[in-house]
């Protein structure tokens, strides 16, 4: 009896200790939210204004706010308290444990020297402004990225193609030294925290195992290499005729894009013509409404058309984790921008879901950056789906049937082209952070030749790698697009098999299937960051992340 009494006494003491620790941790988290949330919202709003107007004062305010935020997350006393709870393992409540993990990782990065963190923020703001204000100069006239892409897509004049491609690459020398400086600063920060370089640190604190990611990319390389090589050979024969150039003389500017990250027009179907004159805003709103996802508020808050000094890219931002979600685009009436609108509003509905779900503030985020990319990429795919085009654009059954084969081949080509491009970005960043003093110009073209199978221009020695904004401003992120593609196929397979039960991975486009939106809300959007990413994926689809459905859909 005495032993039982002693055991119960110890058990009650442990329970009491756990409850006290959880109450204290909860108070600590509330305090962090109260001081950090307004600053984070101020930073996001300033960035939004800067991106939409090019106003230097907004970029300055964004940098100042980010420095203030960095100062909050660099507080050593708070970090030590979080570390004590983490090491003590006395926190049992799942939501508290998850918040503890998220905040510990955030504060760990913040333990670097504050002056160093501020240098990185200021340098990033400078680079952001340079990208925002740059315009390629073609035939004596400044042109935006949409115009560059249009020439590369449609022209057959070899001189013009080369000139406009090189005009776009002129951003490289303009920003390259700034990028190298920020890379060195990031590495210095990572090394001060015990990591070998920033790339390793970024993946680790983002709950990814760097070795596991590299193994996955090796597997994807092997999986896609032969199929891509066959398509690339067909592509080269076609382009040799189109541009009247021998296959061996084809150059990067012959592949109908600035980076060869998207599928060129290899097949007869011209998808752009179906979107000519169409209202992309309405198409986006109507599609999401048909699956029970209302995007009207997001649409009203967004900035969607090109203008001077505006950021030329596209992104979705959640200003305050409380429903103020905005999208920046530069749309024109073609398939690329239809796909981009569907993509960015995919991010938007994901953010709206976890904002409205009543999650704790620090868990109102995607389970991982690649899981929100997966949702965005799954929805962007439908712009090339003949069944979606039939229902949304009104093309005839005969027209849809006539283009179905080429659309499927085009989609496969797109995925293989993009997969090989992500190999270049992932491996370049990994090597750049491992040794930023190496010949990066050579490294870039070595990787482009190996993975994209494109010739480097003879004698060219320019920082063409610096023309990709992600390398400078969204470091160690791009591989998540490829992981997103894998998860997108996994979601799509689950929906086709278990939600709509159509069993048709080619035709299924979700229109009018509100059960699709309901399932995604419950199992992906609303859960936010409440679970580690692979646990969320397993809860939603019954399996951890796998490449098998991507392989079935696009590689086999």
GUPALUM-502991 format. One line per field, with one value per residue (C-alpha): residue number from 1; residue in three letters; x, z, y. Coordinates in nm, 4 decimals. Layout:
<nodes>
num	(NUM  ...)
residu	(ALA  ...)
east	(X  ...)
up	(Z  ...)
north	(Y  ...)
</nodes>
This chain:
<nodes>
num	(1  2  3  4  5  6  7  8  9  10  11  12  13  14  15  16  17  18  19  20  21  22  23  24  25  26  27  28  29  30  31  32  33  34  35  36  37  38  39  40  41  42  43  44  45  46  47  48  49  50  51  52  53  54  55  56  57  58  59  60  61  62  63  64  65  66  67  68  69  70  71  72  73  74  75  76  77  78  79  80  81  82  83  84  85  86  87  88  89  90  91  92  93  94  95  96  97  98  99  100  101  102  103  104  105  106  107  108  109  110  111  112  113  114  115  116  117  118  119  120  121  122  123  124  125  126  127  128  129  130  131  132  133  134  135  136  137  138  139  140  141  142  143  144  145  146  147  148  149  150  151  152  153  154  155  156  157  158  159  160  161  162  163  164  165  166  167  168  169  170  171  172  173  174  175  176  177  178  179  180  181  182  183  184  185  186  187  188  189  190  191  192  193  194  195  196  197  198  199  200  201  202  203  204  205  206  207  208  209  210  211  212  213  214  215  216  217  218  219  220  221  222  223  224  225  226  227  228  229  230  231  232  233  234  235  236  237  238  239  240  241  242  243  244  245  246  247  248  249  250  251  252  253  254  255  256  257  258  259  260  261  262  263  264  265  266  267  268  269  270  271  272  273  274  275  276  277  278  279  280  281  282  283  284  285  286  287  288  289  290  291  292  293  294  295  296  297  298  299  300  301  302  303  304  305  306  307  308  309  310  311  312  313  314  315  316  317  318  319  320  321  322  323  324  325  326  327  328  329  330  331  332  333  334  335  336  337  338  339  340  341  342  343  344  345  346  347  348  349  350  351  352  353  354  355  356  357  358  359  360  361  362  363  364  365  366  367  368  369  370  371  372  373  374  375  376  377  378  379  380  381  382  383  384  385  386  387  388  389  390  391  392  393  394  395  396  397  398  399  400  401  402  403  404  405  406  407  408  409  410  411  412  413  414  415  416  417  418  419  420  421  422  423  424  425  426  427  428  429  430  431  432  433  434  435  436  437  438  439  440  441  442  443  444  445  446  447  448  449  450  451  452  453  454  455  456  457  458  459  460  461  462  463  464  465  466  467  468  469  470  471  472  473  474  475  476  477  478  479  480  481  482  483  484  485  486  487  488  489  490  491  492  493  494  495  496  497  498  499  500  501  502  503  504  505  506  507  508  509  510  511  512  513  514  515  516  517  518  519  520  521  522  523  524  525  526  527  528  529  530  531  532  533  534  535  536  537  538  539  540  541  542  543  544  545  546  547  548  549  550  551  552  553  554  555  556)
residu	(UNK  UNK  UNK  UNK  UNK  UNK  UNK  UNK  UNK  UNK  UNK  UNK  UNK  UNK  UNK  UNK  UNK  UNK  UNK  UNK  UNK  UNK  UNK  UNK  UNK  UNK  UNK  UNK  UNK  UNK  UNK  UNK  UNK  UNK  UNK  UNK  UNK  UNK  UNK  UNK  UNK  UNK  UNK  UNK  UNK  UNK  UNK  UNK  UNK  UNK  UNK  UNK  UNK  UNK  UNK  UNK  UNK  UNK  UNK  UNK  UNK  UNK  UNK  UNK  UNK  UNK  UNK  UNK  UNK  UNK  UNK  UNK  UNK  UNK  UNK  UNK  UNK  UNK  UNK  UNK  UNK  UNK  UNK  UNK  UNK  UNK  UNK  UNK  UNK  UNK  UNK  UNK  UNK  UNK  UNK  UNK  UNK  UNK  UNK  UNK  UNK  UNK  UNK  UNK  UNK  UNK  UNK  UNK  UNK  UNK  UNK  UNK  UNK  UNK  UNK  UNK  UNK  UNK  UNK  UNK  UNK  UNK  UNK  UNK  UNK  UNK  UNK  UNK  UNK  UNK  UNK  UNK  UNK  UNK  UNK  UNK  UNK  UNK  UNK  UNK  UNK  UNK  UNK  UNK  UNK  UNK  UNK  UNK  UNK  UNK  UNK  UNK  UNK  UNK  UNK  UNK  UNK  UNK  UNK  UNK  UNK  UNK  UNK  UNK  UNK  UNK  UNK  UNK  UNK  UNK  UNK  UNK  UNK  UNK  UNK  UNK  UNK  UNK  UNK  UNK  UNK  UNK  UNK  UNK  UNK  UNK  UNK  UNK  UNK  UNK  UNK  UNK  UNK  UNK  UNK  UNK  UNK  UNK  UNK  UNK  UNK  UNK  UNK  UNK  UNK  UNK  UNK  UNK  UNK  UNK  UNK  UNK  UNK  UNK  UNK  UNK  UNK  UNK  UNK  UNK  UNK  UNK  UNK  UNK  UNK  UNK  UNK  UNK  UNK  UNK  UNK  UNK  UNK  UNK  UNK  UNK  UNK  UNK  UNK  UNK  UNK  UNK  UNK  UNK  UNK  UNK  UNK  UNK  UNK  UNK  UNK  UNK  UNK  UNK  UNK  UNK  UNK  UNK  UNK  UNK  UNK  UNK  UNK  UNK  UNK  UNK  UNK  UNK  UNK  UNK  UNK  UNK  UNK  UNK  UNK  UNK  UNK  UNK  UNK  UNK  UNK  UNK  UNK  UNK  UNK  UNK  UNK  UNK  UNK  UNK  UNK  UNK  UNK  UNK  UNK  UNK  UNK  UNK  UNK  UNK  UNK  UNK  UNK  UNK  UNK  UNK  UNK  UNK  UNK  UNK  UNK  UNK  UNK  UNK  UNK  UNK  UNK  UNK  UNK  UNK  UNK  UNK  UNK  UNK  UNK  UNK  UNK  UNK  UNK  UNK  UNK  UNK  UNK  UNK  UNK  UNK  UNK  UNK  UNK  UNK  UNK  UNK  UNK  UNK  UNK  UNK  UNK  UNK  UNK  UNK  UNK  UNK  UNK  UNK  UNK  UNK  UNK  UNK  UNK  UNK  UNK  UNK  UNK  UNK  UNK  UNK  UNK  UNK  UNK  UNK  UNK  UNK  UNK  UNK  UNK  UNK  UNK  UNK  UNK  UNK  UNK  UNK  UNK  UNK  UNK  UNK  UNK  UNK  UNK  UNK  UNK  UNK  UNK  UNK  UNK  UNK  UNK  UNK  UNK  UNK  UNK  UNK  UNK  UNK  UNK  UNK  UNK  UNK  UNK  UNK  UNK  UNK  UNK  UNK  UNK  UNK  UNK  UNK  UNK  UNK  UNK  UNK  UNK  UNK  UNK  UNK  UNK  UNK  UNK  UNK  UNK  UNK  UNK  UNK  UNK  UNK  UNK  UNK  UNK  UNK  UNK  UNK  UNK  UNK  UNK  UNK  UNK  UNK  UNK  UNK  UNK  UNK  UNK  UNK  UNK  UNK  UNK  UNK  UNK  UNK  UNK  UNK  UNK  UNK  UNK  UNK  UNK  UNK  UNK  UNK  UNK  UNK  UNK  UNK  UNK  UNK  UNK  UNK  UNK  UNK  UNK  UNK  UNK  UNK  UNK  UNK  UNK  UNK  UNK  UNK  UNK  UNK  UNK  UNK  UNK  UNK  UNK  UNK  UNK  UNK  UNK  UNK  UNK  UNK  UNK  UNK  UNK  UNK  UNK  UNK  UNK  UNK  UNK  UNK  UNK  UNK  UNK  UNK  UNK  UNK  UNK  UNK  UNK  UNK  UNK  UNK  UNK  UNK  UNK  UNK  UNK  UNK  UNK  UNK  UNK  UNK  UNK  UNK  UNK  UNK  UNK  UNK  UNK  UNK  UNK  UNK  UNK  UNK  UNK  UNK  UNK  UNK  UNK  UNK  UNK  UNK)
east	(0.0000  0.2856  0.4433  0.1151  0.0719  0.4282  0.3762  0.0534  0.2188  0.5034  0.2570  0.0484  0.3635  0.4739  0.1297  0.1329  0.4817  0.3746  0.0683  0.2720  0.5317  0.2654  0.0959  0.4285  0.5153  0.1724  0.2252  0.5677  0.4257  0.1475  0.4077  0.6123  0.3006  0.2020  0.5380  0.6151  0.2793  0.2345  0.5945  0.5588  0.2386  0.4100  0.7009  0.4698  0.2553  0.5635  0.7013  0.3672  0.3653  0.7264  0.6643  0.3570  0.4999  0.8786  0.8797  1.2241  1.0716  0.8568  1.1550  1.3371  1.0460  1.0326  1.4030  1.3663  1.0673  1.2521  1.5447  1.3047  1.1592  1.5083  1.5829  1.2769  1.3799  1.7389  1.6460  1.8754  1.6662  1.3597  1.5706  1.7090  1.3568  1.2465  1.5570  1.4843  1.1326  1.2600  1.5411  1.3207  1.0650  0.7935  0.5528  0.2907  0.0162  0.0579  -0.0204  0.2162  0.4903  0.4458  0.4611  0.7703  0.9438  0.8517  0.9610  1.2791  1.3928  1.3041  1.4930  1.7928  1.8569  1.8105  2.0942  2.3465  2.4997  2.2296  2.4557  2.5165  2.1435  2.0776  2.3488  2.1738  1.8364  1.9722  2.1629  1.8512  1.6449  1.9063  1.9025  1.5215  1.5139  1.7668  1.5597  1.2438  1.3778  1.5732  1.4349  1.6002  1.6960  1.6134  1.6733  1.7252  1.3968  1.3381  1.1024  0.9517  0.9754  0.6435  0.7766  1.1029  0.9067  0.6811  0.9788  1.1461  0.8203  0.7226  1.0215  1.2175  1.4787  1.7995  1.9609  1.6605  1.6396  2.0049  1.9831  1.6741  1.8069  2.1334  1.9441  1.7583  2.0817  2.2241  2.0662  2.3401  2.6406  2.4149  2.3416  2.6059  2.8483  2.5626  2.4468  2.7948  2.8128  2.4820  2.5824  2.8999  2.6988  2.4467  2.7268  2.8875  2.5556  2.5112  2.8668  2.8264  2.5431  2.7399  2.6304  2.8798  2.6988  2.3703  2.2237  2.2598  2.1204  1.8220  1.7088  1.7685  1.5733  1.3018  1.2643  1.4334  1.7298  1.9852  2.1180  1.7674  1.6847  2.0029  1.9220  1.5742  1.7160  1.9571  1.6599  1.4632  1.7632  1.7827  1.4033  1.3725  1.7043  1.6239  1.2703  1.3919  1.6793  1.4347  1.2054  1.5027  1.6203  1.2759  1.2743  1.6148  1.5110  1.2007  1.3910  1.6641  1.3990  1.2189  1.5303  1.7228  2.0142  2.2031  2.1111  2.4602  2.4402  2.1168  2.1644  1.9767  1.7747  1.6213  1.4229  1.1428  1.2096  1.4616  1.5677  1.4200  1.2162  0.8887  0.7949  0.8387  0.5728  0.6848  0.3397  0.0885  -0.1612  -0.1447  -0.2875  -0.2507  -0.5181  -0.7853  -0.7143  -0.6920  -0.9477  -1.0564  -1.1024  -0.8501  -0.9818  -1.3323  -1.2076  -1.0052  -1.2910  -1.5480  -1.3268  -1.2475  -1.6117  -1.7159  -1.5167  -1.6468  -1.3512  -1.4348  -1.1478  -1.3377  -1.1842  -0.8347  -0.9069  -1.0250  -0.7041  -0.4716  -0.2648  -0.2790  -0.1608  0.1803  0.2839  0.6043  0.8467  0.6220  0.7775  0.7529  0.7028  0.4125  0.3596  0.0997  0.1446  -0.0444  -0.0053  -0.1215  -0.2105  -0.5639  -0.7198  -0.5460  -0.4149  -0.2947  -0.1639  0.0705  0.0653  0.1377  -0.1261  -0.1893  -0.4348  -0.2322  -0.2096  0.1043  -0.0679  -0.3862  -0.1721  0.0013  -0.3288  -0.4528  -0.1186  -0.1096  -0.4746  -0.3975  -0.1540  -0.4280  -0.6963  -0.4425  -0.3535  -0.7194  -0.7928  -0.5337  -0.5975  -0.9664  -0.9268  -0.8601  -0.5064  -0.2532  -0.0816  0.2513  0.0748  -0.1238  0.1079  0.1478  0.2780  0.5810  0.6650  0.6479  0.2977  0.1543  0.3526  0.1911  -0.1589  -0.0673  0.0918  -0.1985  -0.4403  -0.2126  -0.2123  -0.5789  -0.5140  -0.3718  -0.6492  -0.8897  -1.1790  -1.1228  -1.0953  -1.4179  -1.6124  -1.4483  -1.3692  -1.6538  -1.4490  -1.6390  -1.6187  -1.4613  -1.1988  -1.1219  -1.0807  -0.8610  -0.6125  -0.6222  -0.3288  -0.1044  -0.2099  -0.1090  0.2256  0.2714  0.2000  0.4519  0.7076  0.6432  0.7043  1.0232  1.1588  1.0837  1.2278  1.5588  1.5600  1.5100  1.8127  2.0207  1.8886  1.9147  2.2664  2.3901  2.2736  2.4125  2.7542  2.7484  2.6972  2.9558  3.2110  3.0993  3.4538  3.4606  3.3983  3.0195  2.9812  3.1419  2.9505  2.6212  2.6854  2.8316  2.5031  2.2877  2.4726  2.4475  2.0869  1.9123  2.1363  2.1706  2.4862  2.6649  2.7251  3.0805  3.3208  3.0494  3.1708  2.8927  2.7065  2.3967  2.3050  2.2346  1.9493  1.7317  1.5787  1.5231  1.8970  1.9346  1.6140  1.4526  1.7565  1.7527  1.3840  1.3586  1.3846  1.0505  0.8819  0.9923  0.8786  0.5543  0.5122  0.5502  0.2903  0.0578  0.0446  -0.0122  -0.3053  -0.4498  -0.4310  -0.6027  -0.8817  -0.9425  -0.9418  -1.1220  -1.3056  -1.4478  -1.3878  -1.3627  -1.0503  -0.9412  -0.6123  -0.6050  -0.9531  -1.0296  -1.0350  -1.2498  -1.5038  -1.8296  -1.6918  -1.7369  -1.6303  -1.2786  -1.2626  -1.4174  -1.1625  -0.8705  -0.9999  -1.0284  -0.7125  -0.4631  -0.5605  -0.7149  -0.4454  -0.1872  0.1407  -0.0166  0.1609  0.5098  0.4798  0.5076  0.2576  0.0117  0.0633  0.0073  -0.3053  -0.4434  -0.3544  -0.2740  0.0919  0.4025  0.5440  0.6179  0.7340  0.5394  0.2282  0.4375  0.6203  0.2925  0.1462  0.4400  0.7384  0.6143)
up	(0.0000  0.0856  -0.2537  -0.4309  -0.2293  -0.3111  -0.6781  -0.6873  -0.5036  -0.7557  -1.0454  -0.9146  -0.8616  -1.2194  -1.3527  -1.1457  -1.2715  -1.6325  -1.5913  -1.4340  -1.7103  -1.9787  -1.8236  -1.8073  -2.1656  -2.2828  -2.1174  -2.2775  -2.6220  -2.5723  -2.4843  -2.7954  -3.0102  -2.8580  -2.9371  -3.2683  -3.4516  -3.5041  -3.6229  -3.8640  -4.0073  -4.0437  -4.2317  -4.4667  -4.5409  -4.6136  -4.8472  -5.0259  -5.0836  -5.2008  -5.4385  -5.5911  -5.6238  -5.6116  -5.3382  -5.1654  -4.8395  -4.8156  -4.8742  -4.6047  -4.3621  -4.4497  -4.3703  -4.0435  -3.9405  -4.0244  -3.8143  -3.5288  -3.5755  -3.5837  -3.2581  -3.0958  -3.2089  -3.0982  -2.7314  -2.5451  -2.2305  -2.4261  -2.6202  -2.2992  -2.1626  -2.4823  -2.4724  -2.1106  -2.2006  -2.5090  -2.3244  -2.0205  -2.2289  -1.9768  -2.2317  -2.3269  -2.4922  -2.8697  -2.9786  -2.7179  -2.8192  -3.1821  -3.1035  -2.8934  -3.1860  -3.4300  -3.1957  -3.0860  -3.4499  -3.5110  -3.2040  -3.2756  -3.6038  -3.4132  -3.1734  -3.4275  -3.3823  -3.4183  -3.6200  -3.8647  -3.8956  -3.9676  -4.2347  -4.4082  -4.3924  -4.5278  -4.8058  -4.8996  -4.9212  -5.1499  -5.3786  -5.3810  -5.5058  -5.7786  -5.9128  -5.8912  -6.0893  -6.3531  -6.7055  -6.9986  -7.2784  -7.6220  -7.9358  -7.7234  -7.5355  -7.1787  -7.1751  -6.8894  -6.8273  -6.9990  -7.3156  -7.2912  -7.2645  -7.5540  -7.7872  -7.6765  -7.7282  -8.0670  -8.2601  -8.5117  -8.5672  -8.4232  -8.3740  -8.1832  -7.9695  -7.8710  -7.8079  -7.5854  -7.3895  -7.3230  -7.2391  -6.9650  -6.8362  -6.7918  -6.4456  -6.3487  -6.3353  -6.1774  -5.8695  -5.8618  -5.6175  -5.3829  -5.3915  -5.3123  -5.0183  -4.8764  -4.9305  -4.7282  -4.4556  -4.4438  -4.4179  -4.1385  -3.9510  -3.9986  -3.8909  -3.5769  -3.4799  -3.5431  -3.8983  -4.1796  -4.4077  -4.4584  -4.6933  -4.4304  -4.1601  -4.3661  -4.4497  -4.0961  -3.9271  -4.1881  -4.0575  -4.3597  -4.3541  -4.6079  -4.6853  -4.7379  -4.9781  -5.1753  -5.1973  -5.3220  -5.5914  -5.6974  -5.7255  -5.9288  -6.1539  -6.2317  -6.2660  -6.5199  -6.7078  -6.9907  -7.0512  -7.0610  -7.2951  -7.5419  -7.5320  -7.5538  -7.8687  -8.0276  -7.9146  -8.0668  -8.4034  -8.4023  -8.3024  -8.5554  -8.8262  -8.6628  -8.6305  -8.9259  -8.6986  -8.6739  -8.3593  -8.2167  -8.2585  -8.0636  -7.7808  -7.4572  -7.6318  -7.8648  -7.5864  -7.5638  -7.2148  -6.9985  -6.8055  -6.9858  -6.6733  -6.8630  -7.1534  -7.4927  -7.7617  -7.8900  -7.9735  -8.2234  -7.9595  -7.8924  -7.5434  -7.5362  -7.8007  -7.5734  -7.3119  -7.5499  -7.4465  -7.1410  -6.7978  -6.5859  -6.2634  -6.3277  -6.4373  -6.1174  -5.8938  -6.0638  -6.0532  -5.6838  -5.6046  -5.7848  -5.5355  -5.2382  -5.1899  -5.1888  -5.3158  -5.3649  -5.0599  -5.1671  -5.5213  -5.3955  -5.1934  -5.4781  -5.7391  -6.0633  -6.3617  -6.4751  -6.3975  -6.3745  -6.0954  -5.9777  -5.8958  -6.2209  -6.0622  -5.8743  -5.5104  -5.2364  -4.8958  -4.5709  -4.4066  -4.0537  -4.0300  -3.9723  -4.3176  -4.4881  -4.7856  -5.1027  -5.4380  -5.6727  -6.0408  -6.3752  -6.5811  -6.9496  -7.1333  -7.1937  -7.0490  -6.8467  -6.6483  -6.6132  -6.4613  -6.2391  -6.1139  -6.0238  -5.8533  -5.6433  -5.5408  -5.4378  -5.1879  -5.0961  -5.0110  -4.8101  -4.6042  -4.5609  -4.4272  -4.1519  -4.0646  -4.0032  -3.8270  -3.4794  -3.4668  -3.2325  -3.4068  -3.4676  -3.6229  -3.8706  -4.1526  -4.4007  -4.2637  -4.4789  -4.7621  -5.0072  -4.8921  -4.9901  -5.3151  -5.3695  -5.3421  -5.5728  -5.8272  -5.8214  -5.9092  -6.1678  -6.3680  -6.4662  -6.7073  -6.9472  -6.8860  -7.1865  -6.9586  -6.7475  -7.0640  -7.1961  -6.8814  -6.7981  -7.1438  -7.3404  -7.6001  -7.7731  -7.6912  -8.0329  -7.9708  -7.6264  -7.7662  -8.0513  -7.8202  -7.5335  -7.6578  -7.7118  -7.3783  -7.1985  -7.3774  -7.3083  -6.9368  -6.9226  -7.1029  -6.8601  -6.5567  -6.6962  -6.8070  -6.4689  -6.2794  -6.4643  -6.3945  -6.0222  -6.0298  -6.1505  -5.8851  -5.5955  -5.6779  -5.7615  -5.4280  -5.2372  -5.3996  -5.3831  -5.0063  -4.9642  -5.1455  -5.2641  -5.3763  -5.6555  -6.0191  -5.9966  -6.3613  -6.4634  -6.2007  -6.3335  -6.6919  -6.5931  -6.4186  -6.7004  -6.9530  -6.7354  -6.6213  -6.8846  -7.1700  -7.3085  -7.4726  -7.2991  -7.5321  -7.6598  -7.4571  -7.2206  -6.8696  -6.7040  -6.3740  -6.5470  -6.2244  -6.0680  -6.3115  -6.1101  -5.8284  -5.6028  -5.5583  -5.4123  -5.2186  -5.1502  -5.0575  -5.0288  -5.1204  -5.4811  -5.4162  -5.2390  -5.5748  -5.6776  -5.3481  -5.4022  -5.7409  -5.5796  -5.3140  -5.5738  -5.7592  -5.4312  -5.3439  -5.6950  -5.6831  -5.3441  -5.4655  -5.7819  -5.5871  -5.2653  -5.3011  -5.6524  -5.7192  -6.0908  -6.1219  -6.4121  -6.3327  -6.6794  -6.7013  -6.3379  -6.2945  -5.9761  -6.1210  -5.9264  -5.6759  -5.3469  -5.1645  -5.2963  -5.1296  -4.8108  -4.7849  -4.8526  -4.5964  -4.3260  -4.3826  -4.5375  -4.5009  -4.1545  -3.9853  -4.0750  -3.9030  -3.6208  -3.7402  -3.8729  -4.2520  -4.3103  -4.0331  -4.1985  -4.5346  -4.3827  -4.1986  -4.5218  -4.7737  -4.5679  -4.6771  -4.6089  -4.8991  -5.1949  -5.5541  -5.6896  -5.7961  -5.9677  -6.1491  -6.2484  -6.3721  -6.5599  -6.5949  -6.6819)
north	(0.0000  0.2403  0.1731  0.2458  0.5658  0.6752  0.5991  0.7996  1.0886  1.1005  1.0745  1.3654  1.5695  1.5030  1.5946  1.9113  1.9996  1.9409  2.1602  2.4421  2.4243  2.4233  2.7276  2.9117  2.8173  2.9292  3.2671  3.2969  3.2207  3.4762  3.7384  3.6578  3.6896  4.0236  4.1833  4.0122  3.9941  4.3723  4.4086  4.1165  4.2687  4.6064  4.4453  4.2532  4.5593  4.7723  4.5060  4.4880  4.8641  4.8583  4.5681  4.7320  5.0858  5.0578  5.3254  5.3182  5.4425  5.1308  4.9046  5.0992  5.0534  4.6838  4.6504  4.8427  4.6310  4.3106  4.4283  4.4961  4.1479  3.9969  4.1768  4.0166  3.6688  3.7244  3.7706  3.5337  3.5139  3.3993  3.1503  3.0030  2.9615  2.7859  2.5667  2.4720  2.3570  2.1721  1.9939  1.9229  1.7337  1.8094  1.9624  1.7041  1.9131  1.8510  2.2090  2.3536  2.1095  2.2070  2.5797  2.5150  2.3445  2.6215  2.8996  2.7238  2.6971  3.0623  3.1782  2.9556  3.1381  3.4639  3.3879  3.5099  3.8546  4.1225  4.3489  4.0649  3.9942  4.3604  4.3658  4.0757  4.2492  4.5795  4.4056  4.2058  4.5227  4.6809  4.3779  4.3748  4.7329  4.6571  4.3685  4.5767  4.8685  4.6738  4.6562  4.4786  4.7180  4.5801  4.7837  5.0924  5.0544  4.9269  4.6285  4.4279  4.0541  3.9836  4.1481  3.9535  3.6291  3.7249  3.7781  3.4555  3.2650  3.4014  3.5365  3.3286  3.5976  3.4536  3.7924  3.9263  3.6138  3.6371  4.0108  3.9965  3.6975  3.8799  4.1992  4.0143  3.8593  4.2092  4.2056  3.9569  4.1927  4.4571  4.2421  3.9655  4.1272  4.2168  3.8548  3.7267  3.9646  3.8452  3.4803  3.5380  3.7112  3.4267  3.1720  3.3719  3.3696  2.9928  2.9139  3.1248  2.8890  2.5713  2.4846  2.4307  2.6765  2.8584  2.5981  2.3260  2.5531  2.6654  2.3125  2.1842  2.4635  2.4106  2.0540  1.8947  1.6579  1.7957  1.4470  1.3128  1.5984  1.5348  1.1625  1.2484  1.4769  1.2034  0.9663  1.2231  1.2808  0.9115  0.8898  1.1735  1.1710  0.9293  1.0538  1.4106  1.3253  1.1690  1.4721  1.7068  1.5289  1.5732  1.9356  2.0046  1.8601  2.0784  2.3921  2.3225  2.3521  2.6448  2.8593  2.7160  2.6309  2.2973  2.1032  2.1394  2.5186  2.5666  2.8157  2.9016  3.1732  2.9130  2.7415  2.9982  3.1287  3.3100  2.9990  2.6948  2.6298  2.5919  2.3694  2.5357  2.5078  2.1700  2.0362  2.1816  2.2989  2.6730  2.7066  3.0839  3.1348  2.9888  3.2550  3.5502  3.8112  3.6122  3.7663  3.5785  3.7311  3.5976  3.2565  3.2268  3.3414  3.1168  2.8083  2.8342  2.9141  2.5952  2.3873  2.5829  2.8185  3.1906  3.4102  3.7376  3.9072  3.8054  3.9236  4.2628  4.3063  4.2117  4.4007  4.2056  4.4127  4.5465  4.9021  5.1023  5.0120  4.7294  4.3922  4.1931  3.8545  3.6976  3.6125  3.5690  3.7291  3.6824  4.0226  3.9444  3.5732  3.6926  3.6923  3.9877  3.7918  3.9642  3.8527  4.0333  3.9379  4.1028  3.9314  3.9352  3.7120  3.3968  3.0465  3.1185  3.3914  3.1838  2.9120  3.1682  3.3109  2.9624  2.8982  3.2137  3.1863  2.8280  2.9791  3.2229  2.9661  2.7660  3.0748  3.1712  2.8229  2.8171  3.1833  3.1139  2.7788  2.9175  2.7843  2.9461  3.2391  3.0658  2.7654  2.9784  2.8842  2.6019  2.2725  2.3485  2.5845  2.2935  2.1901  2.5282  2.5019  2.1624  2.3061  2.5940  2.3603  2.1170  2.3955  2.5582  2.2348  2.2657  2.5556  2.2921  2.0399  2.0167  1.9170  2.2308  2.4408  2.2909  2.3763  2.7096  2.8496  2.6935  2.5096  2.2304  1.8604  1.8031  2.0711  1.9335  1.5824  1.7039  1.8746  1.6203  1.4150  1.7142  1.8658  1.5475  1.5390  1.9093  1.8567  1.5730  1.7860  2.0719  1.8519  1.6987  2.0365  2.1877  1.8929  1.9262  2.3008  2.2445  2.0130  2.3081  2.5481  2.3038  2.1909  2.5408  2.6839  2.3854  2.4290  2.8094  2.8111  2.5348  2.7556  3.1009  3.1849  2.9256  3.0142  3.0408  3.1414  2.8116  2.6130  2.7504  2.6491  2.3117  2.2342  2.3745  2.1579  1.8451  1.8650  2.0782  1.9605  2.3134  2.4467  2.7318  3.0280  3.0143  3.2290  3.3535  3.4335  3.6331  3.5850  3.4502  3.2673  3.6079  3.6734  3.4308  3.6357  3.3332  3.2766  3.6255  3.6839  3.3452  3.1365  2.7581  2.7530  2.6419  2.2678  2.3000  2.3556  2.0067  1.8562  2.0451  1.8789  1.5375  1.6160  1.7742  1.4428  1.2603  1.4906  1.4595  1.0791  1.0751  1.3054  1.1040  0.7774  0.8732  1.2075  1.2449  0.8733  0.9478  0.7348  0.9573  1.1333  1.2922  1.4455  1.5225  1.9029  1.9364  2.1852  2.1793  1.9273  2.1112  1.7960  1.8596  2.1987  2.0608  1.7813  2.0137  2.2623  1.9982  1.7966  2.0414  2.4080  2.4254  2.2173  2.4801  2.4040  2.2029  1.8874  1.8229  1.8194  1.4446  1.3726  1.6134  1.4414  1.0974  1.2139  1.3617  1.0912  0.7831  0.7870  0.9917  1.1943  0.9716  1.0244  0.7262  0.9202  1.1894  0.9096  0.7424  1.0726  1.2226  0.9896  0.6389)
</nodes>
